[in-house]
Amino acid sequence: MKALALFLIFFFSLTYYGYAQFISDDGEYHVAAGALISGTTYAFVYSKTKDKNKAFWYGLGASALAGIAKEVYDSTKPDNHFDTPDVAATVVGGLTACVTLSLFVGNKKRNRAKTSALVN
């Protein structure tokens, strides 16, 4: 599921823009903001539900929503337009945070069971 989401983002960026480097000048800030928003949302949802799948999708959705909302707001300013690569950069940051957190969060029971089995 996670690999599919990553593939779709990568495929969309290649087919829509025709090149792999789609991050703009301030793209680093978009990646960092997406990671921060997504990580915070992931942690909050996981602490309430203990469901890694739900936390992953809520975190990714929050970063996408934040990126789209920011670009819609920016497009209302004079001499500015909706910048899709900035939205993609925000989503990539969110995806990075969600994948990282889903790999390392919530594995305590499984690790304890393996450790206790090895000790006994």
N, C-alpha and C positions, 0 to 999 in steps of 0.2 A: 504494500500500500504506500509506504513512504518512498520506495524506489519509483513507483509510478508517478507520484507527485513531483519528485525531482526530475524525472524524465520529461514530464509535460512542461515544466517551467523551462528546461533547457531547450526542448524542441520548439516551444513557442518563441523563445528569443532568437533561435536560428532562423526559423521560417519567416518571422515577421520582419526582422531587421537584416537578415542575410549575413550576419557576422556575429562572432561570439562575444566581442567586447561591447557590451551595451550599457555599462555603467557610466554616467555622466561625471562632470567635474566634482559635483558634490555627492556623488554616489556612495562614498565611504560613510558619509553622515546618514544616508538613507539605510545602508546596511546595518549600521550601529543602532539606529532608532528602531528598525524592524526587529533586531535581536533583543533589544531591551524590552520592547512592548510584548513581543512573543514570549520571552522568558518569564516576564512578570505574570502574564496571563496563564502560561503553562503552570507555574508554581501555584498560583491561586486556585485554578480549577483542580489540579491534582490534589491539593491539600483538602479541598472540600469533597471531592468525589472518589479519590483513590483509583481513578480510571485513566490509564496512560493514553489510551486511544482518544478519549474525549478531550483530554488536556492537550494532546497534539493538535487536533483539528481546531479547537478553540484558539489556541495560541497562533496557529498559522492564519486563521481567519481574522484575528485581531490585527496582525501585522498587515495583512492585505487591506483591511478596512481603513487602517490608519494611513497607509500609503495612498489609497484612492482619495480619501477625504482631504489629505494635504494637497494633492494635485488639483482637485476640484477647487479648493480654496485659492490656490495659486493662479488658476486659470481665470479667476475673476479680476485679478489685478491687471493694470494696463501693460501692454507689451509682454505678456506672458501667455503660455499655453499649457494644456495638459501634457505632461511629459511621461509617456508610458515607460521608458527605461528607468525613471526614478521609482515608479511603482514596482517594477520588477526587482530593482535593487532592494527595496524595502521588504518584499516578499522573500527574496533570497536570504536576507538577514534573519527573517523570522523562521524560515525553514532550517537554517543552520542551527539556531537556538533550540528549536523543537526537536530536531533529530539528536542533537547532543544531549539534551535533557532526557529524552526518552530512552537513550542508551544507558544512562547512569542513574536514573531515579527509579526507586521502587524495586530494587533487586535484593533487598536485605534478607527477606525470608528464604529465598532460594540459596543465597550465599551461606546463610546460617545452617540450612539443612545439609548442604554439601560439606561444610566444615565439621558439623557434629557427626556426620556419617564417617568422615575420615578419622576422627578422633576415636570413635567407638570401634 
